[in-house]
Amino acid sequence: MSSRLESMAEALRSRFDGVLRRRESACGELSYDLDASDLPATAKALHDEEAFFYTTLIDVCGVDYLGYGQAQWRTEAATESGFSRAVEPDASTTRSASERERQAREQPARFAAVYHLLSLSRNVRLRLRTFAVGENPPLLPSVADIWQSANWFEREAFDLFGIVFEGHGDLRRILTDYGFIGHPFRKDFPLSGRVEVRYDEDKRRVVYEPVSIEPRTLVPRVIRDDNRYRPALRAEAGEGANGAGQADDG
């Protein structure tokens, strides 16, 4: 970690000890969890106080953790048909009781929001994650009065995940159509949707009909054993440092 990040991490630890919980990052980034009840005061302090000056909110991302960590999502290859989850759960892929307990502690709720902040004066980025309270609907406090850009970001998370940001002045859908039912980025929302839209020449208007596409489950994640992605295999194949002989992506 650079000295700049170390200094910011120490300042965050000193100012928000017991509020911000550091998360491990393979890239050495500053990433923290906090409770939803602590979000408004913490966000205002991060924005206003000279030691931080996180005046720019880059993004607010909704997350649905439904089914997160299940053994069926670990796969090394796709099936021949390309569908299903490519692996059958067995003793080698089933999580132990301790693993399930650890995940339950780290994941106290199904829905979360992730806030990406930038301090221009300090040239340091910061990631915050907070879990929503409840599921019907999931609730989080709005930070739109602190960062104006949160207005549209929170509307997007509401539209796609159904997260309700309490205190938002104009919380309505921003991407889906008028009268859209459901939240399309939720893990239990069908990939093909629930309705399809077409223009009816006889009625001279747009009509909504039940979706005619057969639902199917795609492989969520595939680890590719391919020399384009593994430098060690390229070296074994005798390719140069610049990737000579690399397969054509086209």
ZAPAKOL-867418 format. One record per residue (C-alpha): residue number from 1; residue in three letters; x, y, z. Coordinates in steps of 0.05 Angstrom, whole numbers, plus 5000, padded with zeros to 4 digits. Layout:
BEGIN
nuvex num NUM&residuo ALA&east X&north Y&up Z .
...
***
This chain:
BEGIN
nuvex num 1&residuo MET&east 5000&north 5000&up 5000 .
nuvex num 2&residuo SER&east 5026&north 5069&up 4983 .
nuvex num 3&residuo SER&east 5042&north 5120&up 5037 .
nuvex num 4&residuo ARG&east 4984&north 5162&up 5015 .
nuvex num 5&residuo LEU&east 4935&north 5105&up 5025 .
nuvex num 6&residuo GLU&east 4968&north 5086&up 5091 .
nuvex num 7&residuo SER&east 4959&north 5158&up 5116 .
nuvex num 8&residuo MET&east 4886&north 5158&up 5096 .
nuvex num 9&residuo ALA&east 4874&north 5090&up 5127 .
nuvex num 10&residuo GLU&east 4903&north 5115&up 5193 .
nuvex num 11&residuo ALA&east 4861&north 5178&up 5191 .
nuvex num 12&residuo LEU&east 4798&north 5137&up 5178 .
nuvex num 13&residuo ARG&east 4816&north 5089&up 5235 .
nuvex num 14&residuo SER&east 4827&north 5146&up 5283 .
nuvex num 15&residuo ARG&east 4764&north 5185&up 5264 .
nuvex num 16&residuo PHE&east 4715&north 5127&up 5253 .
nuvex num 17&residuo ASP&east 4741&north 5073&up 5299 .
nuvex num 18&residuo GLY&east 4683&north 5025&up 5314 .
nuvex num 19&residuo VAL&east 4641&north 5054&up 5256 .
nuvex num 20&residuo LEU&east 4681&north 5035&up 5194 .
nuvex num 21&residuo ARG&east 4703&north 4962&up 5189 .
nuvex num 22&residuo ARG&east 4762&north 4951&up 5142 .
nuvex num 23&residuo ARG&east 4752&north 4898&up 5088 .
nuvex num 24&residuo GLU&east 4809&north 4860&up 5056 .
nuvex num 25&residuo SER&east 4828&north 4881&up 4985 .
nuvex num 26&residuo ALA&east 4874&north 4842&up 4939 .
nuvex num 27&residuo CYS&east 4892&north 4908&up 4906 .
nuvex num 28&residuo GLY&east 4906&north 4945&up 4971 .
nuvex num 29&residuo GLU&east 4846&north 4991&up 4961 .
nuvex num 30&residuo LEU&east 4810&north 5026&up 5018 .
nuvex num 31&residuo SER&east 4745&north 4988&up 5027 .
nuvex num 32&residuo TYR&east 4701&north 4991&up 5089 .
nuvex num 33&residuo ASP&east 4634&north 4966&up 5115 .
nuvex num 34&residuo LEU&east 4588&north 5007&up 5160 .
nuvex num 35&residuo ASP&east 4518&north 5001&up 5188 .
nuvex num 36&residuo ALA&east 4461&north 5036&up 5153 .
nuvex num 37&residuo SER&east 4446&north 5078&up 5215 .
nuvex num 38&residuo ASP&east 4517&north 5106&up 5213 .
nuvex num 39&residuo LEU&east 4516&north 5124&up 5139 .
nuvex num 40&residuo PRO&east 4488&north 5196&up 5141 .
nuvex num 41&residuo ALA&east 4535&north 5222&up 5195 .
nuvex num 42&residuo THR&east 4595&north 5185&up 5166 .
nuvex num 43&residuo ALA&east 4582&north 5209&up 5095 .
nuvex num 44&residuo LYS&east 4576&north 5281&up 5118 .
nuvex num 45&residuo ALA&east 4641&north 5277&up 5157 .
nuvex num 46&residuo LEU&east 4677&north 5246&up 5098 .
nuvex num 47&residuo HIS&east 4651&north 5301&up 5053 .
nuvex num 48&residuo ASP&east 4662&north 5361&up 5099 .
nuvex num 49&residuo GLU&east 4722&north 5348&up 5143 .
nuvex num 50&residuo GLU&east 4789&north 5374&up 5117 .
nuvex num 51&residuo ALA&east 4826&north 5309&up 5132 .
nuvex num 52&residuo PHE&east 4783&north 5273&up 5080 .
nuvex num 53&residuo PHE&east 4745&north 5320&up 5033 .
nuvex num 54&residuo TYR&east 4711&north 5264&up 4994 .
nuvex num 55&residuo THR&east 4672&north 5315&up 4954 .
nuvex num 56&residuo THR&east 4660&north 5270&up 4893 .
nuvex num 57&residuo LEU&east 4612&north 5211&up 4893 .
nuvex num 58&residuo ILE&east 4632&north 5169&up 4833 .
nuvex num 59&residuo ASP&east 4576&north 5117&up 4837 .
nuvex num 60&residuo VAL&east 4525&north 5082&up 4880 .
nuvex num 61&residuo CYS&east 4518&north 5008&up 4862 .
nuvex num 62&residuo GLY&east 4462&north 4963&up 4886 .
nuvex num 63&residuo VAL&east 4479&north 4890&up 4903 .
nuvex num 64&residuo ASP&east 4434&north 4829&up 4911 .
nuvex num 65&residuo TYR&east 4469&north 4774&up 4951 .
nuvex num 66&residuo LEU&east 4414&north 4722&up 4939 .
nuvex num 67&residuo GLY&east 4449&north 4655&up 4930 .
nuvex num 68&residuo TYR&east 4517&north 4686&up 4941 .
nuvex num 69&residuo GLY&east 4571&north 4634&up 4956 .
nuvex num 70&residuo GLN&east 4530&north 4573&up 4936 .
nuvex num 71&residuo ALA&east 4571&north 4514&up 4912 .
nuvex num 72&residuo GLN&east 4533&north 4511&up 4845 .
nuvex num 73&residuo TRP&east 4565&north 4578&up 4825 .
nuvex num 74&residuo ARG&east 4635&north 4550&up 4826 .
nuvex num 75&residuo THR&east 4653&north 4522&up 4759 .
nuvex num 76&residuo GLU&east 4714&north 4508&up 4717 .
nuvex num 77&residuo ALA&east 4678&north 4496&up 4651 .
nuvex num 78&residuo ALA&east 4611&north 4502&up 4618 .
nuvex num 79&residuo THR&east 4566&north 4444&up 4598 .
nuvex num 80&residuo GLU&east 4563&north 4423&up 4524 .
nuvex num 81&residuo SER&east 4496&north 4458&up 4517 .
nuvex num 82&residuo GLY&east 4522&north 4521&up 4550 .
nuvex num 83&residuo PHE&east 4465&north 4523&up 4600 .
nuvex num 84&residuo SER&east 4456&north 4503&up 4674 .
nuvex num 85&residuo ARG&east 4508&north 4518&up 4727 .
nuvex num 86&residuo ALA&east 4559&north 4468&up 4701 .
nuvex num 87&residuo VAL&east 4572&north 4433&up 4768 .
nuvex num 88&residuo GLU&east 4535&north 4385&up 4814 .
nuvex num 89&residuo PRO&east 4543&north 4399&up 4888 .
nuvex num 90&residuo ASP&east 4581&north 4346&up 4926 .
nuvex num 91&residuo ALA&east 4624&north 4338&up 4988 .
nuvex num 92&residuo SER&east 4682&north 4375&up 4956 .
nuvex num 93&residuo THR&east 4640&north 4437&up 4938 .
nuvex num 94&residuo THR&east 4592&north 4440&up 4997 .
nuvex num 95&residuo ARG&east 4609&north 4495&up 5046 .
nuvex num 96&residuo SER&east 4627&north 4475&up 5117 .
nuvex num 97&residuo ALA&east 4588&north 4500&up 5177 .
nuvex num 98&residuo SER&east 4644&north 4548&up 5195 .
nuvex num 99&residuo GLU&east 4644&north 4577&up 5124 .
nuvex num 100&residuo ARG&east 4569&north 4587&up 5127 .
nuvex num 101&residuo GLU&east 4574&north 4621&up 5194 .
nuvex num 102&residuo ARG&east 4629&north 4666&up 5170 .
nuvex num 103&residuo GLN&east 4590&north 4686&up 5109 .
nuvex num 104&residuo ALA&east 4528&north 4700&up 5151 .
nuvex num 105&residuo ARG&east 4569&north 4748&up 5194 .
nuvex num 106&residuo GLU&east 4597&north 4783&up 5133 .
nuvex num 107&residuo GLN&east 4530&north 4785&up 5097 .
nuvex num 108&residuo PRO&east 4476&north 4807&up 5147 .
nuvex num 109&residuo ALA&east 4424&north 4822&up 5095 .
nuvex num 110&residuo ARG&east 4406&north 4806&up 5023 .
nuvex num 111&residuo PHE&east 4412&north 4876&up 4993 .
nuvex num 112&residuo ALA&east 4469&north 4926&up 4999 .
nuvex num 113&residuo ALA&east 4493&north 4991&up 4968 .
nuvex num 114&residuo VAL&east 4566&north 5006&up 4951 .
nuvex num 115&residuo TYR&east 4589&north 5078&up 4950 .
nuvex num 116&residuo HIS&east 4651&north 5098&up 4909 .
nuvex num 117&residuo LEU&east 4682&north 5163&up 4934 .
nuvex num 118&residuo LEU&east 4739&north 5206&up 4909 .
nuvex num 119&residuo SER&east 4778&north 5259&up 4947 .
nuvex num 120&residuo LEU&east 4806&north 5305&up 4895 .
nuvex num 121&residuo SER&east 4849&north 5344&up 4944 .
nuvex num 122&residuo ARG&east 4878&north 5281&up 4974 .
nuvex num 123&residuo ASN&east 4878&north 5241&up 4909 .
nuvex num 124&residuo VAL&east 4851&north 5179&up 4946 .
nuvex num 125&residuo ARG&east 4791&north 5135&up 4930 .
nuvex num 126&residuo LEU&east 4747&north 5102&up 4982 .
nuvex num 127&residuo ARG&east 4694&north 5047&up 4977 .
nuvex num 128&residuo LEU&east 4638&north 5040&up 5029 .
nuvex num 129&residuo ARG&east 4588&north 4983&up 5033 .
nuvex num 130&residuo THR&east 4526&north 4983&up 5076 .
nuvex num 131&residuo PHE&east 4471&north 4931&up 5080 .
nuvex num 132&residuo ALA&east 4398&north 4951&up 5073 .
nuvex num 133&residuo VAL&east 4350&north 4941&up 5130 .
nuvex num 134&residuo GLY&east 4295&north 4891&up 5112 .
nuvex num 135&residuo GLU&east 4275&north 4863&up 5045 .
nuvex num 136&residuo ASN&east 4204&north 4885&up 5032 .
nuvex num 137&residuo PRO&east 4227&north 4937&up 5017 .
nuvex num 138&residuo PRO&east 4301&north 4942&up 5033 .
nuvex num 139&residuo LEU&east 4314&north 5010&up 5065 .
nuvex num 140&residuo LEU&east 4375&north 5056&up 5066 .
nuvex num 141&residuo PRO&east 4382&north 5130&up 5083 .
nuvex num 142&residuo SER&east 4393&north 5176&up 5024 .
nuvex num 143&residuo VAL&east 4457&north 5215&up 5016 .
nuvex num 144&residuo ALA&east 4431&north 5260&up 4960 .
nuvex num 145&residuo ASP&east 4433&north 5320&up 5006 .
nuvex num 146&residuo ILE&east 4508&north 5309&up 5014 .
nuvex num 147&residuo TRP&east 4527&north 5291&up 4943 .
nuvex num 148&residuo GLN&east 4480&north 5316&up 4889 .
nuvex num 149&residuo SER&east 4502&north 5261&up 4841 .
nuvex num 150&residuo ALA&east 4470&north 5211&up 4889 .
nuvex num 151&residuo ASN&east 4402&north 5234&up 4863 .
nuvex num 152&residuo TRP&east 4405&north 5194&up 4799 .
nuvex num 153&residuo PHE&east 4449&north 5139&up 4827 .
nuvex num 154&residuo GLU&east 4399&north 5124&up 4882 .
nuvex num 155&residuo ARG&east 4342&north 5126&up 4832 .
nuvex num 156&residuo GLU&east 4379&north 5074&up 4790 .
nuvex num 157&residuo ALA&east 4390&north 5028&up 4850 .
nuvex num 158&residuo PHE&east 4316&north 5036&up 4868 .
nuvex num 159&residuo ASP&east 4294&north 5021&up 4797 .
nuvex num 160&residuo LEU&east 4339&north 4960&up 4786 .
nuvex num 161&residuo PHE&east 4343&north 4930&up 4856 .
nuvex num 162&residuo GLY&east 4283&north 4959&up 4892 .
nuvex num 163&residuo ILE&east 4325&north 4992&up 4947 .
nuvex num 164&residuo VAL&east 4285&north 5049&up 4978 .
nuvex num 165&residuo PHE&east 4329&north 5109&up 4998 .
nuvex num 166&residuo GLU&east 4292&north 5145&up 5054 .
nuvex num 167&residuo GLY&east 4296&north 5220&up 5049 .
nuvex num 168&residuo HIS&east 4306&north 5222&up 4974 .
nuvex num 169&residuo GLY&east 4265&north 5279&up 4945 .
nuvex num 170&residuo ASP&east 4245&north 5246&up 4879 .
nuvex num 171&residuo LEU&east 4253&north 5170&up 4884 .
nuvex num 172&residuo ARG&east 4223&north 5143&up 4820 .
nuvex num 173&residuo ARG&east 4244&north 5096&up 4764 .
nuvex num 174&residuo ILE&east 4297&north 5122&up 4717 .
nuvex num 175&residuo LEU&east 4313&north 5066&up 4667 .
nuvex num 176&residuo THR&east 4253&north 5020&up 4660 .
nuvex num 177&residuo ASP&east 4188&north 5036&up 4625 .
nuvex num 178&residuo TYR&east 4126&north 5068&up 4656 .
nuvex num 179&residuo GLY&east 4087&north 5017&up 4696 .
nuvex num 180&residuo PHE&east 4144&north 4967&up 4697 .
nuvex num 181&residuo ILE&east 4133&north 4913&up 4750 .
nuvex num 182&residuo GLY&east 4191&north 4885&up 4789 .
nuvex num 183&residuo HIS&east 4265&north 4902&up 4792 .
nuvex num 184&residuo PRO&east 4306&north 4871&up 4735 .
nuvex num 185&residuo PHE&east 4374&north 4866&up 4770 .
nuvex num 186&residuo ARG&east 4348&north 4823&up 4827 .
nuvex num 187&residuo LYS&east 4374&north 4752&up 4825 .
nuvex num 188&residuo ASP&east 4304&north 4722&up 4827 .
nuvex num 189&residuo PHE&east 4280&north 4764&up 4767 .
nuvex num 190&residuo PRO&east 4275&north 4720&up 4705 .
nuvex num 191&residuo LEU&east 4329&north 4732&up 4653 .
nuvex num 192&residuo SER&east 4278&north 4737&up 4598 .
nuvex num 193&residuo GLY&east 4233&north 4784&up 4638 .
nuvex num 194&residuo ARG&east 4158&north 4776&up 4649 .
nuvex num 195&residuo VAL&east 4128&north 4815&up 4591 .
nuvex num 196&residuo GLU&east 4148&north 4834&up 4521 .
nuvex num 197&residuo VAL&east 4129&north 4895&up 4482 .
nuvex num 198&residuo ARG&east 4108&north 4903&up 4409 .
nuvex num 199&residuo TYR&east 4070&north 4953&up 4367 .
nuvex num 200&residuo ASP&east 4001&north 4928&up 4346 .
nuvex num 201&residuo GLU&east 3981&north 4953&up 4276 .
nuvex num 202&residuo ASP&east 3907&north 4940&up 4288 .
nuvex num 203&residuo LYS&east 3904&north 4974&up 4355 .
nuvex num 204&residuo ARG&east 3954&north 5027&up 4333 .
nuvex num 205&residuo ARG&east 3989&north 5026&up 4399 .
nuvex num 206&residuo VAL&east 4043&north 4990&up 4439 .
nuvex num 207&residuo VAL&east 4017&north 4927&up 4473 .
nuvex num 208&residuo TYR&east 4046&north 4886&up 4530 .
nuvex num 209&residuo GLU&east 4042&north 4810&up 4527 .
nuvex num 210&residuo PRO&east 4069&north 4752&up 4568 .
nuvex num 211&residuo VAL&east 4140&north 4737&up 4548 .
nuvex num 212&residuo SER&east 4146&north 4682&up 4495 .
nuvex num 213&residuo ILE&east 4220&north 4666&up 4507 .
nuvex num 214&residuo GLU&east 4231&north 4601&up 4543 .
nuvex num 215&residuo PRO&east 4267&north 4616&up 4610 .
nuvex num 216&residuo ARG&east 4336&north 4586&up 4618 .
nuvex num 217&residuo THR&east 4395&north 4592&up 4665 .
nuvex num 218&residuo LEU&east 4462&north 4611&up 4636 .
nuvex num 219&residuo VAL&east 4529&north 4594&up 4666 .
nuvex num 220&residuo PRO&east 4543&north 4651&up 4714 .
nuvex num 221&residuo ARG&east 4619&north 4645&up 4717 .
nuvex num 222&residuo VAL&east 4670&north 4606&up 4677 .
nuvex num 223&residuo ILE&east 4745&north 4605&up 4692 .
nuvex num 224&residuo ARG&east 4779&north 4601&up 4625 .
nuvex num 225&residuo ASP&east 4840&north 4558&up 4615 .
nuvex num 226&residuo ASP&east 4862&north 4596&up 4554 .
nuvex num 227&residuo ASN&east 4931&north 4621&up 4534 .
nuvex num 228&residuo ARG&east 4902&north 4690&up 4520 .
nuvex num 229&residuo TYR&east 4887&north 4696&up 4595 .
nuvex num 230&residuo ARG&east 4944&north 4657&up 4626 .
nuvex num 231&residuo PRO&east 5014&north 4686&up 4616 .
nuvex num 232&residuo ALA&east 5046&north 4621&up 4643 .
nuvex num 233&residuo LEU&east 5014&north 4581&up 4588 .
nuvex num 234&residuo ARG&east 5039&north 4631&up 4536 .
nuvex num 235&residuo ALA&east 5109&north 4624&up 4563 .
nuvex num 236&residuo GLU&east 5105&north 4548&up 4560 .
nuvex num 237&residuo ALA&east 5082&north 4554&up 4488 .
nuvex num 238&residuo GLY&east 5145&north 4594&up 4472 .
nuvex num 239&residuo GLU&east 5110&north 4660&up 4458 .
nuvex num 240&residuo GLY&east 5147&north 4725&up 4466 .
nuvex num 241&residuo ALA&east 5135&north 4777&up 4519 .
nuvex num 242&residuo ASN&east 5090&north 4816&up 4471 .
nuvex num 243&residuo GLY&east 5044&north 4756&up 4460 .
nuvex num 244&residuo ALA&east 5070&north 4735&up 4392 .
nuvex num 245&residuo GLY&east 5028&north 4678&up 4364 .
nuvex num 246&residuo GLN&east 4968&north 4696&up 4407 .
nuvex num 247&residuo ALA&east 4902&north 4671&up 4380 .
nuvex num 248&residuo ASP&east 4862&north 4721&up 4340 .
nuvex num 249&residuo ASP&east 4805&north 4749&up 4382 .
nuvex num 250&residuo GLY&east 4762&north 4756&up 4321 .
***
